[in-house]
Amino acid sequence: MIHAIYRVRSFNHVGPYTLRVGFDDGTEQVINFEPVLFGRLFRPLRDPTVFNQVRIDPEVHTLVWPSGADFDPATLHDWPMHAEALAARARQWEAAAT
């Protein structure tokens, strides 16, 4: 099985918790992260000040936050295929934390 390797090349804020992410293959995704911002790792990103500290890691070429939160660039690239499952998993993280 061949797993495509993607690199995040750019991003810009387009709304609350929403980024337009550009990839090395020339494609883009507009991603609303709000549905997945739960659990110990991602809940802190619900604070807009923290969320807006996003940057591109120069070594692994994905979005990262100072808290250590990040997403696999392939997941970001194919976000529409993963969004529903990630949101469901995030709700499980939240339920487990309460």
C-alpha positions as CSV (number, residue, x, y, z in Angstrom):
1,M,0.0,0.0,0.0
2,I,1.4,3.4,-1.0
3,H,0.7,6.2,1.5
4,A,1.0,9.7,-0.1
5,I,3.2,12.1,1.7
6,Y,2.0,15.7,1.7
7,R,3.6,18.9,3.1
8,V,1.7,21.9,4.3
9,R,3.1,24.9,2.5
10,S,0.8,27.7,3.6
11,F,-2.3,28.6,5.7
12,N,-4.4,31.6,6.4
13,H,-7.3,32.3,8.7
14,V,-10.7,32.5,7.0
15,G,-12.9,32.3,10.1
16,P,-13.2,31.3,13.7
17,Y,-11.2,28.0,14.0
18,T,-11.1,27.8,10.2
19,L,-8.0,27.8,8.1
20,R,-7.3,27.6,4.4
21,V,-4.4,25.1,4.1
22,G,-2.2,24.9,1.0
23,F,-0.2,21.7,0.2
24,D,2.8,21.0,-1.9
25,D,0.8,19.3,-4.6
26,G,-1.0,22.6,-5.3
27,T,-4.3,21.7,-3.6
28,E,-6.0,23.5,-0.7
29,Q,-8.5,22.6,2.0
30,V,-10.7,24.9,4.0
31,I,-10.8,23.3,7.4
32,N,-13.1,24.1,10.3
33,F,-11.3,22.6,13.3
34,E,-14.0,23.4,15.9
35,P,-15.7,20.0,15.8
36,V,-12.5,18.3,16.7
37,L,-11.2,20.6,19.5
38,F,-11.9,18.4,22.4
39,G,-9.9,16.2,24.7
40,R,-6.7,17.0,26.6
41,L,-4.6,17.8,23.6
42,F,-7.0,19.8,21.4
43,R,-9.4,21.4,23.9
44,P,-6.9,24.3,24.7
45,L,-7.2,25.3,21.0
46,R,-10.8,26.4,21.7
47,D,-9.3,29.5,23.1
48,P,-9.0,31.7,20.0
49,T,-5.8,33.2,21.2
50,V,-4.2,29.8,21.5
51,F,-5.7,28.6,18.2
52,N,-4.3,31.6,16.4
53,Q,-0.8,30.6,17.5
54,V,-0.7,27.9,14.7
55,R,2.4,27.7,12.6
56,I,4.0,25.3,10.1
57,D,6.6,23.1,11.6
58,P,9.6,23.5,9.3
59,E,10.8,19.9,9.8
60,V,7.6,17.8,9.4
61,H,5.6,20.4,7.3
62,T,2.3,20.3,9.1
63,L,0.3,22.6,11.3
64,V,1.4,22.7,14.9
65,W,0.5,24.7,18.0
66,P,2.7,25.6,21.0
67,S,0.8,23.1,23.1
68,G,2.1,20.2,21.0
69,A,-1.2,19.7,19.1
70,D,-0.8,18.8,15.5
71,F,-2.4,16.8,12.7
72,D,-0.9,14.5,10.1
73,P,-0.5,16.4,6.9
74,A,-2.2,13.6,5.0
75,T,-5.2,13.9,7.2
76,L,-5.3,17.6,6.6
77,H,-5.0,17.0,2.8
78,D,-7.9,14.6,2.8
79,W,-9.9,16.3,5.5
80,P,-13.4,15.7,3.9
81,M,-12.8,12.0,4.1
82,H,-11.7,12.2,7.8
83,A,-13.7,15.0,9.3
84,E,-16.8,13.0,10.5
85,A,-14.7,10.3,12.1
86,L,-12.4,12.8,13.8
87,A,-15.4,14.7,15.2
88,A,-16.9,11.5,16.5
89,R,-13.6,10.5,18.1
90,A,-13.3,14.0,19.6
91,R,-16.7,13.6,21.3
92,Q,-15.5,10.3,22.7
93,W,-12.4,12.1,24.1
94,E,-14.6,14.7,25.7
95,A,-17.0,12.1,27.2
96,A,-14.0,10.2,28.7
97,A,-12.7,13.4,30.3
98,T,-15.9,14.1,32.2
